[in-house]
């Protein structure tokens, strides 16, 4: 057995992968997000560890005991700052936190190598501007920092006692020379940091340590090796078999991601497209990111008092199309293509006849249009996209898949184990370290959804209305952001 653990935003998920490459069991434990101020998003690192133990112990004991290696994946960018005893100094600032917009502008102006060596625009979601914010606003905390880790790597520390990370996750800090796949001193120095405060870099399948005795005893397994793993998007791509040039994944999780693998380094920061290392040696990827995807559906459930996302999607299928409002899905601001931390969610065009079904359909459409914007940004950046595979919790909905295919204008391939997500990729990376075999082949296709011309034409009109609405409201978003600070 091979264990994959994914430190998500809303839950920690653990899966066991058998020697035949099939998922044997899975378990999850919930997490909550703290939002102490509008635009902020934080979690306590020790909550990740508590949830990790719950998820792992939720797996069948006999199969768990047969584990040969463990892989980790996790939410990217989360600034987890530790003191000299490796204890958290404060709650981690998460990927969807927008407080550091000013620091982003300052870092780009002061250090142009963020765009060249770092290969990305400096956006509030990334780790570097979060540390610049801490340096200015929480100097006592900043001055006590001995190590900066990413979420999954704090869990690794608790598991192995080692300070390590993988290159796919580390690239999202903005402190790496992405092409050369190593820490870059000028980018660290721009944030008042040095390489001595960074964990050791590894490629995804490399072993970073072994389970310490107290953890292996609690989990009922041997002191097995723990591999470097990957950031959640790279791990999701590994699980979907997206490893070679042109292979592409659409992920519908808390955030929405389109990820295309590359055999060579390329970047286009101006388009808001992310260029990061892949989890495998000498591989890279381009990625578009919308900050709120499936999380918009959870918001809509609360707003309309609908009991579940599944029920919400069923309602959307019954909507009166004449009364569906326009929804902007920017509940946490937006990255690709707008790079706008001030953007907010909007329902526009409500009437007396706009009920929960119509709101549900608007939310599904708004996310689909956001994913289409990201797809267009990738192709404009020179990405050569072949197969488009769907993973994540949103992959369960055939209705949403039909909408996404029409909005993007490409066929979507739904694969077996698509809803397992990054934990599957983490388990595959673990297997690679200790067992022979081809662990990166794509899972078999369970369904293909092709764009319907008439539906695509109707959605293109509504997508244009959505784009226009954002442009009209952009100044108001910025004004609002100043008012709530």
TAZI-V460462 format. One record per residue. N is the residue number from 1. RES is the residue in one small letter. SS is DSSP state (h for helix, s for strand, l for the rest). NEAR is the number of other C-alpha atoms within 10 Angstrom. D_CENTER is the distance of its C-alpha to the mean C-alpha in Angstrom with 2 decimals. Layout:
<<N:RES:SS:NEAR:D_CENTER> <N:RES:SS:NEAR:D_CENTER>>
This chain:
<<1:x:l:24:25.86> <2:x:s:29:22.52> <3:x:s:32:20.10> <4:x:s:31:16.29> <5:x:s:30:14.55> <6:x:s:33:10.90> <7:x:s:29:10.41> <8:x:l:23:8.20> <9:x:l:23:8.75> <10:x:l:16:11.51> <11:x:s:17:12.76> <12:x:s:27:13.33> <13:x:s:28:14.04> <14:x:s:32:16.64> <15:x:s:30:18.14> <16:x:s:29:21.33> <17:x:s:26:21.91> <18:x:l:19:25.55> <19:x:l:15:27.52> <20:x:l:10:27.60> <21:x:l:20:23.83> <22:x:l:14:23.64> <23:x:s:18:21.65> <24:x:s:16:24.40> <25:x:s:16:22.88> <26:x:s:21:19.82> <27:x:s:18:19.53> <28:x:s:23:17.25> <29:x:s:20:17.85> <30:x:s:17:16.64> <31:x:l:17:15.29> <32:x:l:13:16.13> <33:x:l:13:15.02> <34:x:s:13:17.89> <35:x:l:12:18.51> <36:x:l:9:21.83> <37:x:l:10:22.16> <38:x:l:13:20.92> <39:x:l:20:17.78> <40:x:l:18:17.06> <41:x:l:21:14.42> <42:x:s:21:15.23> <43:x:s:21:15.41> <44:x:l:18:18.20> <45:x:h:23:17.32> <46:x:h:16:20.11> <47:x:h:16:18.60> <48:x:h:24:15.92> <49:x:h:21:18.97> <50:x:h:15:20.92> <51:x:h:19:18.35> <52:x:h:24:17.96> <53:x:h:18:21.74> <54:x:h:19:21.92> <55:x:h:22:19.54> <56:x:h:26:21.32> <57:x:h:17:24.69> <58:x:l:19:23.92> <59:x:l:21:24.18> <60:x:l:14:27.74> <61:x:h:13:29.73> <62:x:h:10:31.60> <63:x:h:17:28.66> <64:x:h:22:26.72> <65:x:h:15:29.80> <66:x:l:16:29.70> <67:x:l:21:26.38> <68:x:l:20:26.92> <69:x:s:27:23.67> <70:x:s:27:20.28> <71:x:s:33:16.85> <72:x:s:33:13.85> <73:x:s:34:10.10> <74:x:s:29:7.85> <75:x:l:21:5.38> <76:x:l:28:6.04> <77:x:l:28:8.99> <78:x:l:30:10.69> <79:x:s:26:14.39> <80:x:s:27:16.32> <81:x:s:26:19.92> <82:x:s:22:22.69> <83:x:l:17:26.45> <84:x:l:11:28.95> <85:x:l:8:28.98> <86:x:l:18:25.20> <87:x:l:16:24.99> <88:x:s:21:22.38> <89:x:l:18:24.03> <90:x:l:16:22.07> <91:x:l:18:19.01> <92:x:s:23:15.69> <93:x:s:28:14.45> <94:x:l:27:10.80> <95:x:l:25:8.13> <96:x:l:27:9.64> <97:x:l:24:13.11> <98:x:l:25:15.48> <99:x:l:22:18.56> <100:x:l:25:18.76> <101:x:h:20:19.56> <102:x:h:14:23.04> <103:x:h:21:22.01> <104:x:h:22:19.85> <105:x:h:15:23.04> <106:x:h:15:25.13> <107:x:h:21:23.17> <108:x:h:17:23.17> <109:x:h:11:26.86> <110:x:h:11:27.85> <111:x:l:14:26.06> <112:x:l:14:25.76> <113:x:h:20:24.33> <114:x:h:25:20.81> <115:x:h:17:21.06> <116:x:h:16:22.91> <117:x:l:20:22.01> <118:x:l:27:18.61> <119:x:l:25:18.11> <120:x:l:25:16.04> <121:x:l:26:17.00> <122:x:l:26:16.76> <123:x:l:27:14.48> <124:x:l:29:14.35> <125:x:l:30:10.66> <126:x:l:28:11.50> <127:x:h:28:13.48> <128:x:h:28:16.81> <129:x:h:29:17.79> <130:x:h:29:17.07> <131:x:h:25:19.64> <132:x:h:22:21.92> <133:x:h:20:21.82> <134:x:h:18:22.75> <135:x:h:16:25.45> <136:x:h:12:27.01> <137:x:h:11:26.62> <138:x:l:12:26.62> <139:x:h:11:28.82> <140:x:h:12:30.04> <141:x:h:16:26.60> <142:x:h:21:25.75> <143:x:h:12:29.08> <144:x:l:13:28.54> <145:x:l:19:25.31> <146:x:l:18:26.00> <147:x:s:22:22.51> <148:x:s:25:18.97> <149:x:s:28:16.35> <150:x:l:29:12.62> <151:x:h:31:11.88> <152:x:h:31:12.30> <153:x:h:27:15.22> <154:x:h:27:16.97> <155:x:h:24:17.07> <156:x:h:26:18.42> <157:x:h:19:21.00> <158:x:h:16:22.16> <159:x:h:20:22.43> <160:x:h:23:24.17> <161:x:l:16:25.29> <162:x:l:18:23.73> <163:x:l:21:21.79> <164:x:s:24:19.60> <165:x:s:30:16.23> <166:x:s:30:15.12> <167:x:h:28:15.09> <168:x:h:33:11.72> <169:x:h:31:10.12> <170:x:h:30:13.26> <171:x:h:29:13.14> <172:x:h:26:10.48> <173:x:h:28:13.21> <174:x:l:28:15.50> <175:x:l:29:18.26> <176:x:s:25:18.49> <177:x:s:22:20.74> <178:x:l:28:18.19> <179:x:l:21:21.07> <180:x:l:12:23.01> <181:x:l:23:20.08> <182:x:s:16:21.50> <183:x:s:25:21.46> <184:x:l:20:23.29> <185:x:h:14:25.85> <186:x:h:19:26.31> <187:x:h:24:22.70> <188:x:h:20:22.92> <189:x:h:13:26.35> <190:x:h:20:25.22> <191:x:l:19:23.43> <192:x:l:13:26.41> <193:x:l:22:24.93> <194:x:l:17:26.09> <195:x:h:14:24.86> <196:x:h:10:26.69> <197:x:h:16:24.05> <198:x:s:19:21.26> <199:x:l:19:20.58> <200:x:s:18:21.90> <201:x:s:20:19.85> <202:x:s:24:19.73> <203:x:l:23:18.55> <204:x:l:33:16.52> <205:x:l:25:19.68> <206:x:l:22:21.78> <207:x:s:21:23.13> <208:x:s:23:22.50> <209:x:s:20:24.88> <210:x:s:20:26.17> <211:x:l:24:25.90> <212:x:l:17:28.35> <213:x:h:14:31.28> <214:x:h:11:30.47> <215:x:h:16:27.07> <216:x:h:17:28.42> <217:x:h:12:31.33> <218:x:h:11:29.34> <219:x:h:19:27.13> <220:x:l:16:30.23> <221:x:l:19:29.38> <222:x:l:19:30.64> <223:x:l:20:29.39> <224:x:l:16:27.11> <225:x:s:22:25.07> <226:x:s:26:21.43> <227:x:s:32:19.64> <228:x:l:34:17.16> <229:x:l:40:14.30> <230:x:s:39:11.00> <231:x:s:36:7.56> <232:x:h:25:5.39> <233:x:h:29:5.30> <234:x:h:33:8.87> <235:x:h:33:9.79> <236:x:h:30:9.10> <237:x:h:34:11.19> <238:x:h:29:13.75> <239:x:h:29:14.12> <240:x:l:32:14.82> <241:x:l:22:17.18> <242:x:l:27:15.56> <243:x:l:25:17.19> <244:x:l:15:19.98> <245:x:l:18:20.61> <246:x:l:19:19.89> <247:x:l:22:18.01> <248:x:s:28:15.04> <249:x:s:30:12.34> <250:x:s:27:11.30> <251:x:s:30:8.53> <252:x:s:25:9.47> <253:x:l:22:7.58> <254:x:l:21:7.53> <255:x:l:20:5.94> <256:x:s:25:7.49> <257:x:s:26:7.07> <258:x:s:25:10.25> <259:x:s:31:10.43> <260:x:s:30:14.03> <261:x:s:27:15.56> <262:x:s:24:18.51> <263:x:l:15:21.46> <264:x:l:13:22.08> <265:x:l:18:20.55> <266:x:l:19:20.34> <267:x:l:25:18.86> <268:x:l:20:19.57> <269:x:h:18:18.27> <270:x:h:15:20.54> <271:x:h:20:18.70> <272:x:l:24:15.48> <273:x:l:27:13.95> <274:x:s:25:11.95> <275:x:s:28:13.90> <276:x:s:32:12.71> <277:x:s:32:14.36> <278:x:l:33:13.65> <279:x:l:30:14.15> <280:x:l:21:17.72> <281:x:l:16:20.59> <282:x:l:15:21.41> <283:x:l:20:18.52> <284:x:s:28:16.12> <285:x:s:30:13.79> <286:x:s:24:13.35> <287:x:s:26:10.32> <288:x:s:28:10.41> <289:x:s:26:7.91> <290:x:s:27:9.33> <291:x:l:27:8.42> <292:x:l:26:10.20> <293:x:l:27:10.56> <294:x:h:24:11.72> <295:x:h:22:12.05> <296:x:h:26:14.80> <297:x:h:24:16.65> <298:x:h:16:16.75> <299:x:h:15:18.12> <300:x:h:21:20.61> <301:x:h:21:21.80> <302:x:h:13:22.72> <303:x:h:11:24.27> <304:x:h:14:26.40> <305:x:l:11:27.11> <306:x:l:17:25.88> <307:x:l:11:25.45> <308:x:l:14:22.37> <309:x:h:21:19.77> <310:x:h:15:21.95> <311:x:h:13:24.95> <312:x:h:24:23.30> <313:x:h:21:22.61> <314:x:h:16:26.19> <315:x:h:18:27.47> <316:x:h:24:25.77> <317:x:h:15:27.73> <318:x:l:12:30.89> <319:x:l:19:30.30> <320:x:l:14:33.17> <321:x:h:14:31.71> <322:x:h:9:34.29> <323:x:h:19:32.82> <324:x:l:26:29.05> <325:x:l:24:27.86> <326:x:s:23:25.29> <327:x:s:26:21.92> <328:x:s:24:19.72> <329:x:l:31:16.20> <330:x:l:24:15.57> <331:x:l:20:15.53> <332:x:l:26:13.47> <333:x:l:24:14.75> <334:x:s:26:13.20> <335:x:l:25:12.03> <336:x:l:24:13.03> <337:x:l:21:15.98> <338:x:l:17:17.39> <339:x:l:22:15.95> <340:x:s:20:17.47> <341:x:l:26:16.53> <342:x:l:23:19.73> <343:x:l:25:18.97> <344:x:l:22:19.35> <345:x:l:19:19.41> <346:x:s:19:22.77> <347:x:s:15:24.94> <348:x:s:14:27.79> <349:x:l:11:30.93> <350:x:l:14:31.52> <351:x:l:10:34.98> <352:x:l:6:37.05> <353:x:l:11:35.94> <354:x:l:18:32.18> <355:x:l:16:31.34> <356:x:h:20:28.34> <357:x:h:24:28.30> <358:x:h:23:28.26> <359:x:h:26:25.57> <360:x:h:31:23.41> <361:x:h:27:24.02> <362:x:h:26:23.30> <363:x:h:30:19.83> <364:x:h:24:19.03> <365:x:h:27:20.53> <366:x:h:26:18.77> <367:x:h:29:15.28> <368:x:h:25:16.88> <369:x:h:27:18.35> <370:x:h:31:15.18> <371:x:h:27:13.75> <372:x:h:22:17.22> <373:x:h:21:17.15> <374:x:h:28:14.11> <375:x:h:27:15.99> <376:x:h:17:19.09> <377:x:h:21:17.65> <378:x:h:26:16.68> <379:x:h:11:20.15> <380:x:h:13:21.81> <381:x:l:18:20.25> <382:x:l:12:22.03> <383:x:l:23:19.49> <384:x:l:16:21.58> <385:x:l:18:19.78> <386:x:l:14:21.57> <387:x:l:16:20.28> <388:x:s:22:17.35> <389:x:s:27:16.02> <390:x:s:27:14.19> <391:x:s:28:12.06> <392:x:l:22:10.54> <393:x:h:16:12.74> <394:x:h:23:13.69> <395:x:h:23:15.28> <396:x:h:16:18.13> <397:x:l:13:19.73> <398:x:h:14:22.26> <399:x:h:14:23.14> <400:x:h:20:19.72> <401:x:h:23:19.58> <402:x:h:19:22.96> <403:x:h:23:21.85> <404:x:h:27:18.77> <405:x:h:23:21.06> <406:x:h:27:23.67> <407:x:h:27:21.53> <408:x:h:22:20.00> <409:x:l:17:23.30> <410:x:l:19:22.23> <411:x:l:20:22.65> <412:x:s:23:19.74> <413:x:s:23:20.06> <414:x:s:25:19.18> <415:x:s:20:19.33> <416:x:l:16:20.55> <417:x:l:18:18.09> <418:x:l:26:15.45> <419:x:l:20:14.42> <420:x:l:21:14.12> <421:x:l:28:10.69> <422:x:h:37:9.33> <423:x:h:33:12.43> <424:x:h:36:14.63> <425:x:h:36:13.47> <426:x:h:37:14.02> <427:x:h:35:17.41> <428:x:h:31:18.27> <429:x:h:36:17.84> <430:x:h:31:20.06> <431:x:h:29:22.56> <432:x:h:20:22.82> <433:x:h:20:24.02> <434:x:h:16:26.90> <435:x:l:13:27.82> <436:x:l:9:29.06> <437:x:l:11:27.77> <438:x:l:10:25.43> <439:x:l:20:22.17> <440:x:l:18:20.00> <441:x:l:13:21.83> <442:x:l:17:20.04> <443:x:l:17:20.72> <444:x:l:14:23.54> <445:x:s:13:23.15> <446:x:s:11:24.01> <447:x:s:12:24.21> <448:x:s:16:24.00> <449:x:s:17:23.83> <450:x:l:17:25.63> <451:x:l:19:25.88> <452:x:l:16:28.98> <453:x:h:11:30.90> <454:x:h:9:32.39> <455:x:h:14:29.19> <456:x:h:18:27.35> <457:x:h:13:30.23> <458:x:h:12:30.08> <459:x:h:20:26.36> <460:x:h:16:26.81> <461:x:h:10:29.25> <462:x:h:18:26.93> <463:x:h:22:24.06> <464:x:h:11:26.59> <465:x:h:12:27.52> <466:x:h:23:23.95> <467:x:h:14:23.71> <468:x:h:11:27.14> <469:x:h:16:26.35> <470:x:h:20:23.45> <471:x:h:11:25.83> <472:x:h:11:28.57> <473:x:h:14:26.59> <474:x:h:16:24.87> <475:x:h:12:27.85> <476:x:h:14:27.93> <477:x:h:19:24.28> <478:x:h:15:25.21> <479:x:h:12:28.41> <480:x:h:14:26.75> <481:x:h:15:24.37> <482:x:h:9:27.52> <483:x:h:8:29.24> <484:x:h:9:26.80> <485:x:l:9:26.55>>
